[in-house]
Amino acid sequence: MSAQIVLVAEDDEDILDLVELCLQQAGYEVVTARDGEEALRLAGERRPALALLDVQMPKTNGYEVTRRLRADAATRGMAIIILTASVRDTELARAFDAGADDFLRKPFSPSDLAARVRAALESEARL
Amino acid sequence: MGLRSRVLAASIVLALIVGAIFAILLVAIGELRDSSAAARHSEQVLAAANRLERRVIDLETGLRGLLLTRDERFLTPFRSAQAAVPPEAKRLQGLVANNPEQMARAKLLAESIDNYLKGYVVPEVLHGQVRTGSPKAIRVIGEGKRRIDDLRAQFSQFITAENGLAETRRDSADSQARTAVLLGVSGLVISVLLILAFSGYLTRALLRPIARVATGARRLAGGDLSARVDERGPAEMGELARTFNVMATSLEENRDQLESQNAELEASQGELEHAVEQLAEEKRQVEVLHRFGERLQEHAELEPLAAAALDDLCELARCEVGALYARGRDERTRDGATLLAAHGVRGDRLPPRLDPGEGAGGRAMQERSPLALGYGESGLRVPAYGHDVLVRAELHVPLIQSDRHVGVVSLGRVRDEPFAEEERATIVALAGQAAIALSNVRALQVARHQARINRAVLETANEAFLAMDDKGEITQWNSSAERLFGWRPREAIGRPVADLIVPAEDRANVRTEFEGFLRTGESRLVGRRIEATAVRRDGSEVPVEATVSPLNLDGRWVFNAFVRDITARRRSQLHLQVQNAVARAMAEAATAEEALPRILAALGEGLGFDLGAYWGADGDAHRLWLEADWSAPGVQGRERDESTASGEDSLPTRAWTTGHVVWVEEPAVVAVPVLSGTTTLGVLELSSAELRPRDEQLIQVMVYLSQQIGQYLERKASEREAEILKDQFFALVSHELRTPLTSIIGYLELVLEDDDGLTDHHRRFLGVVDRNARRLLRLVGDLLFVAHVEAGRLALEVGEVDLRTLTREAVEAARPRAESKELTLEAAAQEVPAMAGDRDRLAQVLDNLVSNAVKFTPQGGTVTVRLAAKDGAALIDVRDTGVGIPAAEQDRLFERFYRASTATERAIPGVGLGLTIAKAIVEAHEGTLEFDSIEGAGTTFRVRLPLRPPPTGSPSAERLRGGVSL
């Protein structure tokens, strides 16, 4: 089976690299984007199984990307995990309102990350 | 036995006896008849025998004849006799059948006859060929004669016997007759005697007692009440007699009673007559007094009354001179009396005043009893016929009223006739009346004077005054009342107060209260200040405050009421109320959005408007946007959506642009600009369908309120801005601090995972870096957490929590540290049901408490952690034998950044947030965190968490404000 594609959108280079490394180690093919627009473009092109979206991104933030992905029939069924540094209740609610499947708080441990991604992909597969 | 029975018995007996007698008599008569019959029978027999004999003789004769003559003609009687004889003989036998002797004779006779016939006649005569004259014939004739003689002898025997019988029987019959007669007579006599006896009995038993009673009654009727009746007599008769006696006795007694009463009456009659005479006398006196009194009543003024009284008195008492002194109108305190009237003498000749004790009159006044002076004692001279004449007899009678002297009337006679007892008595009585009349009139005049003064006072009073009688009708009405209510006194007096100034819907209640007061003497409306709504003549209502004072005058109630128009006061109260309501709305609401509708409601309801709105100013767009609106219950609200803006010409816009209050009266619209400083934030608009005249006072209130509201809105806006800034700051801090930490921790983990090429040193160094990075991260988390808690936001991830596991984990995490200090670290965690809560946060609490315990316990000490469930809550104890917390500092322990001196002195690391956070988390789970501590001995922290059942399904982020929402 070919590796599943995971899209990561994050404006912090270091974190982006970190995530890419973790996921690659976990056996996923990783596509990276540095802002919301790029993320949307790549999502349409590469049709990843899951998108990891940072909230705070230039141009278009993670919520908006989530909404757009959900609005588009082609990308509607994608699993989406929001990465956020916030613990605020409203932020989390926004994540789910926008249509995300899960969220992951920063900082996270790489193993946590891999586990969450796996879980989201598995639940998406079941649907 | 009763009388009736007795009579009955006697009657029966009588009847029986008489019957018996008759029976015997009948029997005797019967026997007599029999005897007579028998005697007659014998006669019959005799007759028959005679007849038979004759026949036989005829026969013989015939035969003889025949024998002699052979004339066949002589056979005729023979044939007939032959034919007739046997039957007659038989008959004769039959007749004497009852007598055996005679029967025997008759039989013999019959046989003899038969024999004669058959033995002689037939053979010899008839058939014996006997010639006539022959010897045979002679023989036969001789035989025949012999036979006939024989027969005749038998006949004679028979007849004699029968005669004897007949005689006997006749005798018997005679004697029977005699007997019968005797019996009859005696029977008759006996009967008569019996009847007499019976009637005698009746008489005795009935008639006599009755007669006695009758006699007695007659005597009673005749007046002899001593008549009594012999009570002997059978049964009812005796009863009757006794009853009669009782009656007679009673009559006698009554009569006696009546007689005695009569005597008494006669005795009292004399008294009555005497009393009647007295009464007549008194009546005359009363009439005199009455007429006097009536005449007095005709006067309502003091002096004329006095004059009339005096004149009458003088006339009645037949005095030529008189003077009347009494208290005048103005005398109050002095005891004396003024000369009010003089009769027969000029007033100036008499002293104008009399004080008690002064002169004869004064003495009479003082002693309160009449004083009579006769010749020589008096000194008054009166003019008459050109010279003065001495008054010869004087009588001074004090005028007493209610045991107080109110004056004196002095009467004088010129002639020498002293005042007699009866005259004195009459005069005293009349004087008494005069005294009363005078006092009354005086009192009346005083009262009238007082009333005039009162009325003047009331008239000029500022407050409305009205008085009512006990029928609820107005008796007084001052000009202030007229001003307040619009009714003139003439129109108000006599009308029921309820109908005049009480609004229609309250009238029934007022009347009920009024009647209740009349009945019980108590009422809510009486005797205290009451606030109510009254109605004016023109129908408009006016809020008033009234004080109704009841007064009981001579048993009747009157009511005085002062009434104040409190419209202004009410208005002020209302405005104050509205201000308070608005202030409350602003205080209670959390945001301006929440507050505005409430403010509008407070204004609208308080001030009586139908609709309210707040238009917010959008300075950029130069429009007013409807930010909040309100409608009174039952009033249809305004159509509104977010984009409703006020029209350019509308009243709110006008208020906004001009910055002044706009007031339209009909339909009522009031628009008030809401300012903060010089900026208009928006416009308050209140409207109502009815007319509302411009009210300056209200405008002032509205302006004041609008300022308050403006400040409030301004404040709220700043608060919101501050909130937003704070949120932004949090987000920023959170993000900016966490992002680098993410990289640090993340890469570190990668490095540490990738074992190859790492030396132990490297690993150890990197471990230090990792630990500190995590510590930094935790600190950031704590800071942000505390900040969130302070801001009132706390997000909990509610899931299933197993406290036992958390406890164990916390203990295990602290074990390395504890072992390095040689502490005894024990955990006693019971099985506790899974609960709903934020696992990470609760773990944080436990970690904090356990690590604190370890941190603050010096070498060799003990830390014990206990977990148990009780009454639906989990109880966690963390006990240490550490340095403890000084008592003075215990109150501040949970403060942010607070560190006890026991910590700082020993340089125990920590920022001072742990307990603050722990408490916040515990309280967010609706639990409690408490502690006990003794400095130097140890500390015990106690956590109590209510065990809520964990939620089913996946954990989700719950929004809350400082509390768990489940």
Interface residues (C-beta under 8 A of the other chain):
Chain A: D12 D14 I15 L18 L21 C22 Q56 A85 S86 V87 R88 D89 T90 E91 L92 A93 F96 K106 P107 F108 S109 P110 S111
Chain B: D727 F730 A731 S734 H735 L737 R738 T739 P740 L741 T742 S743 I744 I745 G746 Y747 E749 L750 E753 L777 G781 L784 F785 H788 R793 L794 A795 S956 A957 E958 R959 L960
